[in-house]
Amino acid sequence: MSTPAMLSVQKLSVDFGGLHALKDVYLELNHHEVVGVIGPNGAGKTTFFNALSGFVTPTAGTFSLHGEPHKWPRPDQLTSLGISRTLQGVGLFPDLTVLENVMVGAQKFAKTGLISSAFGFTNKDEELLREKARIALERVYAGGLANRRADTLAYPDTKRVAIARALVSEPQILLLDEPAGGLGSQDIAWMNSLIHNLKSTCSIILVEHHMDVVMSVCDRIYVLNFGEVISSGPSDVVRRDPAVIAAYLGAEAV
């Protein structure tokens, strides 16, 4: 008996008034797999991620985890479902330390569930969260940044911290929104290596426009154009699909 997909989306549609932003979009994510979602500007990638994250309410479609149907999640339900997401704009709190920023992502482990004193955790909660935050920072090779204020970091380091904040809740599914955006070639190479390493402990869906990243790290790719999936499959197959070449990649990607 085959193992059900970790996450399955079928016939997802999102309408904004009379605009069909997504139409019958589908995606499956298996255990320890990296799946990419690509497409030209305006193809619906961000809308798709926002639907997965509960920031957009689908018009239609089904959402399943481990073969079990679920209601579409709200943002505050993600971590309890084992899902965590990074934001395209990083979204760190500038006046908090790096460690404190990462601790914010670990609130599901705090019995209080609230922020008090500096954070509002009990002493026992706070020590637990600090330790989990330190571990998450080490996973992205940023342990030495723990006591730095977020507003003093170089941009590539903010990317590392944002991923650590997503990892600290120990997700089974990690949603990465443009992880390589704004990075130079050396940092992109580091990001590729990190994503490869992360899939040993979680499955990953990433939206990314850097095709060298997508082709390097993704096991499978879904291509959106005008809100519909026009191609899906292994990266070496998708990159040669005439529909993809015409819509997005260009002949030089073949």
C-alpha positions as CSV (number, residue, x, y, z in Angstrom):
1,M,0.0,0.0,0.0
2,S,1.5,3.3,-1.1
3,T,2.0,6.1,1.5
4,P,-0.4,9.0,1.0
5,A,1.0,12.4,0.0
6,M,2.0,14.6,2.9
7,L,0.0,17.4,1.4
8,S,-2.5,17.3,-1.5
9,V,-4.3,20.2,-3.2
10,Q,-6.9,19.5,-5.8
11,K,-9.1,21.8,-8.0
12,L,-8.0,24.9,-6.1
13,S,-9.7,28.0,-7.5
14,V,-9.5,31.6,-6.2
15,D,-11.6,34.4,-7.5
16,F,-11.2,38.1,-6.8
17,G,-14.5,39.6,-8.0
18,G,-14.6,38.7,-11.7
19,L,-10.9,37.8,-11.9
20,H,-10.0,34.1,-11.8
21,A,-6.7,34.3,-10.0
22,L,-6.4,30.4,-9.8
23,K,-8.4,27.8,-11.6
24,D,-8.3,24.1,-10.8
25,V,-4.8,24.2,-9.5
26,Y,-3.4,20.9,-8.1
27,L,-0.3,19.9,-6.2
28,E,1.0,17.0,-4.2
29,L,4.0,17.0,-1.8
30,N,5.5,13.7,-0.7
31,H,7.7,13.0,2.3
32,H,11.3,14.4,2.2
33,E,10.5,16.1,-1.2
34,V,11.2,19.6,-2.5
35,V,8.5,20.8,-4.9
36,G,8.9,24.1,-6.8
37,V,6.1,26.4,-8.0
38,I,7.2,28.7,-10.8
39,G,5.7,30.9,-13.5
40,P,5.8,34.4,-15.0
41,N,4.8,37.4,-13.0
42,G,1.1,37.4,-12.4
43,A,0.8,33.6,-12.9
44,G,-0.8,33.1,-9.5
45,K,2.2,31.8,-7.4
46,T,1.7,34.2,-4.5
47,T,-2.1,33.6,-4.5
48,F,-1.4,29.9,-4.3
49,F,0.9,30.3,-1.4
50,N,-1.5,32.6,0.3
51,A,-4.3,30.1,-0.1
52,L,-2.1,27.4,1.5
53,S,-1.3,29.7,4.3
54,G,-4.9,30.9,5.0
55,F,-4.4,34.5,3.9
56,V,-6.7,34.0,0.9
57,T,-10.0,32.1,1.0
58,P,-10.4,29.6,-1.9
59,T,-13.5,29.8,-4.0
60,A,-13.3,26.0,-4.5
61,G,-10.9,23.1,-4.0
62,T,-9.8,20.5,-1.5
63,F,-6.9,20.3,1.0
64,S,-5.6,17.1,2.5
65,L,-2.8,16.2,4.9
66,H,-1.5,12.7,5.1
67,G,-4.5,11.5,3.1
68,E,-7.0,13.1,5.4
69,P,-9.2,15.9,4.2
70,H,-9.0,19.2,6.1
71,K,-10.7,22.5,6.0
72,W,-8.5,25.2,4.4
73,P,-6.3,26.5,7.3
74,R,-6.3,29.8,8.9
75,P,-2.9,31.5,9.5
76,D,-3.1,30.8,13.2
77,Q,-3.6,27.1,12.6
78,L,-0.5,26.5,10.4
79,T,1.9,25.5,13.1
80,S,-0.6,23.1,14.8
81,L,-0.9,21.4,11.4
82,G,2.9,21.1,11.1
83,I,3.2,23.8,8.5
84,S,5.5,26.8,8.6
85,R,6.1,29.6,6.1
86,T,8.7,32.3,5.4
87,L,7.7,35.6,4.0
88,Q,9.0,37.2,0.8
89,G,9.8,40.4,2.6
90,V,11.6,38.6,5.5
91,G,9.5,40.4,8.2
92,L,11.9,40.4,11.1
93,F,11.2,42.7,14.1
94,P,14.0,45.2,13.8
95,D,14.4,46.2,17.5
96,L,14.5,42.6,18.7
97,T,17.6,40.4,18.8
98,V,18.0,37.6,16.3
99,L,17.3,35.0,19.1
100,E,14.2,36.8,20.1
101,N,12.9,37.0,16.5
102,V,13.4,33.2,16.2
103,M,11.7,32.6,19.5
104,V,8.5,34.3,18.2
105,G,8.2,31.4,15.8
106,A,8.3,28.9,18.6
107,Q,5.2,30.0,20.5
108,K,3.4,26.8,19.9
109,F,5.8,25.3,22.5
110,A,4.9,27.8,25.2
111,K,2.1,26.8,27.5
112,T,1.0,30.4,27.9
113,G,0.6,31.0,24.2
114,L,1.0,34.7,24.9
115,I,3.7,37.3,24.9
116,S,4.4,38.8,28.3
117,S,7.4,40.5,30.1
118,A,9.7,40.7,27.1
119,F,7.8,37.9,25.5
120,G,5.2,36.8,28.0
121,F,6.4,33.3,28.6
122,T,6.9,31.6,32.0
123,N,10.6,31.2,32.9
124,K,10.4,27.5,32.0
125,D,8.7,28.3,28.7
126,E,11.3,31.0,27.9
127,E,14.3,28.7,28.5
128,L,12.7,26.0,26.3
129,L,12.1,28.5,23.5
130,R,15.6,29.9,23.8
131,E,17.1,26.5,23.4
132,K,14.9,25.7,20.4
133,A,15.7,29.0,18.8
134,R,19.4,28.4,19.3
135,I,19.1,25.0,17.6
136,A,17.2,26.5,14.7
137,L,19.9,29.2,14.2
138,E,22.6,26.5,14.2
139,R,20.7,24.7,11.5
140,V,21.1,27.7,9.2
141,Y,24.6,28.4,10.3
142,A,23.6,31.6,12.1
143,G,24.3,30.7,15.7
144,G,26.8,33.5,16.0
145,L,24.2,36.1,15.2
146,A,21.9,35.3,18.2
147,N,22.6,38.4,20.2
148,R,22.6,40.8,17.3
149,R,19.7,43.2,16.8
150,A,17.8,42.3,13.6
151,D,18.2,45.8,12.2
152,T,22.0,45.4,12.1
153,L,22.1,42.4,9.9
154,A,23.2,42.2,6.3
155,Y,20.4,41.2,4.0
156,P,21.6,37.6,3.4
157,D,21.7,37.1,7.1
158,T,18.1,38.2,7.5
159,K,17.2,35.4,5.1
160,R,18.9,32.9,7.3
161,V,17.2,34.2,10.4
162,A,13.8,34.2,8.6
163,I,14.3,30.5,7.8
164,A,15.4,29.7,11.3
165,R,12.2,31.3,12.6
166,A,10.2,29.1,10.3
167,L,12.1,26.0,11.4
168,V,11.9,26.6,15.1
169,S,8.3,25.2,15.2
170,E,9.7,21.9,13.9
171,P,7.4,21.8,10.8
172,Q,6.8,18.8,8.7
173,I,6.0,21.1,5.7
174,L,8.1,24.2,5.1
175,L,6.8,26.9,2.6
176,L,9.6,29.0,1.3
177,D,8.6,32.2,-0.5
178,E,11.4,33.5,-2.8
179,P,14.3,32.2,-0.5
180,A,17.0,33.3,-3.0
181,G,15.4,36.6,-3.8
182,G,18.0,39.5,-3.5
183,L,20.9,37.1,-2.9
184,G,24.2,37.1,-4.8
185,S,25.7,34.0,-6.4
186,Q,27.7,32.9,-3.3
187,D,24.7,33.2,-1.0
188,I,22.5,31.4,-3.6
189,A,24.9,28.5,-3.6
190,W,24.6,28.4,0.2
191,M,20.8,28.5,0.0
192,N,20.8,25.6,-2.4
193,S,22.9,23.6,0.0
194,L,20.7,24.5,2.9
195,I,17.5,23.4,1.1
196,H,19.1,20.1,0.2
197,N,19.9,19.5,3.9
198,L,16.5,20.6,5.2
199,K,14.6,18.0,3.2
200,S,16.0,15.3,5.4
201,T,13.7,16.5,8.2
202,C,10.8,18.2,6.4
203,S,9.1,18.5,3.0
204,I,9.4,21.8,1.2
205,I,7.3,23.8,-1.3
206,L,9.1,26.8,-2.7
207,V,8.1,29.7,-4.9
208,E,11.2,31.0,-6.6
209,H,12.2,32.9,-9.7
210,H,15.9,32.0,-9.7
211,M,15.8,29.0,-12.1
212,D,19.3,27.8,-11.1
213,V,17.9,27.3,-7.5
214,V,14.7,25.6,-8.8
215,M,16.5,23.2,-11.1
216,S,19.1,22.5,-8.4
217,V,17.0,21.7,-5.4
218,C,13.5,20.6,-6.7
219,D,12.5,17.0,-7.1
220,R,9.4,18.1,-9.0
221,I,8.0,21.4,-10.4
222,Y,4.6,22.8,-11.0
223,V,4.4,25.6,-13.6
224,L,1.6,28.2,-13.3
225,N,0.5,30.5,-16.1
226,F,-2.6,32.7,-15.9
227,G,-3.7,30.9,-12.8
228,E,-3.6,27.4,-14.2
229,V,-1.1,24.5,-14.0
230,I,0.4,24.2,-17.5
231,S,3.0,21.6,-16.7
232,S,4.2,19.4,-13.8
233,G,6.8,16.8,-13.2
234,P,10.6,16.3,-12.6
235,S,12.7,19.3,-13.4
236,D,14.5,17.8,-16.4
237,V,11.1,17.0,-18.0
238,V,9.4,20.4,-17.2
239,R,12.3,22.5,-18.5
240,R,11.8,20.9,-21.9
241,D,8.1,21.2,-22.1
242,P,7.2,23.4,-25.1
243,A,4.4,25.1,-23.1
244,V,6.8,26.0,-20.3
245,I,9.4,27.3,-22.7
246,A,6.8,29.5,-24.5
247,A,5.3,30.8,-21.3
248,Y,8.2,31.3,-19.0
249,L,11.6,29.8,-19.3
250,G,12.7,30.8,-22.8
251,A,14.8,28.7,-25.2
252,E,18.0,29.3,-23.3
253,A,16.7,27.2,-20.3
254,V,16.4,24.1,-22.4
